[in-house]
């Protein structure tokens, strides 16, 4: 997938939730890209046990975007898209 083929689905400030959303979408064969504004925060969290705040963009392919919205609308994460 190239960057031009991706569309921003949602931005989240919690890596755990971002990874949960990623897992949910992948169950429906919608593959995602998590793009952090500060990737070093993820490493800090692994080694320190802290959950530092970072802004994570969840991106999907343009062709999967509408389906991803529909899946999230029927999930526990529906408030992310409202």
Buried (B, 14 or more C-beta within 10 A) or exposed (E): EEEEEBBEBBBBEEBEBBBBBBEBBEEEEBEBBBBBEEEEBBEBBEEEEEEBEBEBBBBBBEEBBEBBBEBBEEBEBEEBBE
